[in-house]
Amino acid sequence: MRVTVQSRAGVYFVDIAPGLLASLAEDPLGTGFTGRVAVVTDSNVRPLWGDRVRGMLAGAGLDPVLMEIPAGEGSKTLAHADALW
């Protein structure tokens, strides 16, 4: 299933399907990603999926860097975005 999300920054798509995570790194070059990539996650999700995602991306020839912010809506701020930058 593909959900279309309209935001102030524009339209983007969210794909929802069983096993979708397994296809994350199937064709990184086809997406235009090469070299170092940032994976921004929160403190709830990182322990569950961080190592797996990093391993998959590294196995596909990328250089993933996991960057963590605190969980919750309060962390979705320009200050946190600036700290990631």
Order of alpha helices (4+ residues) and beta strands (2+ residues): beta-beta-alpha-beta-alpha-beta-alpha
